[in-house]
Amino acid sequence: MRQTAVVVAPGRGTYNKDELGYLSRRHANKAALISSFDTYREAQGQESLSALDGAGRYTLSKHTRGDNASALIYGCAFADYQSIDQDAYEIVGVTGNSMGWYIALACAGVLDAMDGLRVVNTMGTLMQQHLIGGQLIYPFMDEDWHDIPGRRDQIMAKVAEIDARAEHVLALSIDLGGMLVLAGNEAGLSAFEAQMPVVQGRFPMRLGNHAGFHTSLQDPVAALGQQALPADMFHQPQVPLIDGRGGVWYPQASDLNALWDYTLGHQVTKPYDFTAAIDMAARELMPDVFIVLGPGNTLGGAVAQSLIRTGWCGWSDKTGFKASEAERKRLISMGA
């Protein structure tokens, strides 16, 4: 009997040093698909995915650039999606984190494989060309994934205080499980880093080669994306698709112009609530398992934290989650 599954697509920052060679190691049997992606990239005057993935060494300046990282992650994640055993899993919904929304669109059939790459590559290139603002990440859960009472409110109060200062921009970018991803200009990010205590030995953590995603800083990028990517690329989803507000787009019932407008408007310039997307998936679609696409497995923690906040399967902390997973696997990370 097949298990029902919600598939979760990753965002930027998931193709790291350990993922070098991911495409060639895991998807050598998808040569035609990868070759088509390579041809598209080369036609844009960009390095192919095969060349990036097959590089002799991982280079931060090359592999984390938006115009390279976005397409690489799309290629890996979409190939992972095609590798899911349909005899073992019935996919009842798809969602994603941040850039993973574009990947989710392709997985759900709203975009075909090449148009999915076109959207990802176009938006990733525009972000890199303009590189407006930046991002950092800061937790409001402790290391065992318990909510710290009042911490989230304290963080958001500090964000509002800094954003109100002259020449400072700081805002919520992504609600990511037990973390908040913040975006702003250099003055806003630096002020937060200077005034918030270092926790868990590494936060606040600046995210390299990331722009101020999901804030009004990206208004110019959204406008350019709308000019470059027509609405007729979009088709009815084949499975329910959950967006970064927790909204559900159902097969044969979705307004495609509204879906295009959300994708290249609200989704680019307003906060992305990944936690709400996972919460809605758990409550509305009630899957047996969540499957997180690769590359990498960094998103697995955020999915687990989001499900803990939802109270899924009785999970309440990291210890309980691990004990539950040892008995029965409910969170599958393909990139692990």
Steps between C-alpha positions, in 0.01 A plus 500: 500500500635840401566765759371851438770765481541877487814598314703802616740681266810678639606861464833670444798390705442124475773424243815518712848346491378150589247513215763549227436226244139444618356491149757262359498268803126467539352575161729353236188326364341837416753604237239632256337725761832638624624549144191709422569714806864538391396608152271766644771636729759511224255686276482767771879526502516328840702205624312172469367311799719204409811720506407661831409167659809332357749768604825379655425691819219695659547877477289736711535784252366279220267244652309735733430768239128538441529443127683169560363373832135540404529297180719236665254450784209485257675234292578287805159539664296444185704189418442378857125552455504288187678227696225458761363147487140551390418140593598570861372858538186680389590868477207695642659845506810706430645805672839668532713747687568837335662423164358151552162648405620515138616138524164403652325658201693270267448191717125568512484541122419872500823546306656237275861399567654761271270783603580416861867548423420818306318652799769395750786610279338833410419593859834374632686699236298816568564466874874460437519790256331739740600339835287742701548453874587181685375241750587356839347228712420493873324232710216533747507131598768350722730220390243232591239687292294637786349843448673752726210694657484854366812464282324534165319813614827645632671439166218658302491800736871555438443467124228765513717731712794476258280536192358824639844662506604734221685321216437159661293226337425173681202267468387141534590304189414136582330336798706180489401250767690605813694771319427843364673605181534878498575719201611858468765741387852497643417755769200301620676163498810636673293667773324172575829310510648757738207509742378141524682242714689220330310175557594137437848627415411612146192721481430759374639344182535702181407308183759554227397609151137538609298811421219650709252238380128525581506869588416823321870530415422256219229713336728577199584130457131403516419753227778368275391142562143582398629653178717199417268213595152489340192363674432251220786287635271398787268197493257345746682315779480122486509471881415753774767767528556689827650849481696722737188631670359156572258537208406194295475495120289202395501310168242624249396776739789749491488848351819490295530876465476529879759223537738681262438828683570342839814325376660810349345754736408422860735200517799717402427809709312380812605267784498128423332297775650156452368391839144583392550299180610192694221548755240517222648194328481300822146606589336519158669216315578272799789312338664189640843648429677817391767459233763775481678525167877549480762622450620486859282439803511837678126557444407187693552675834272789403229258388528308829491823702193617306327168567589527870336844507196338336498212749516240221527138619530627855848637439600763757879527481811368324543209738143382447528548125813282482344229716189497283703486179701206634174304530334613178640728233265788424749761376709387205789716377601390149821703517627332817 
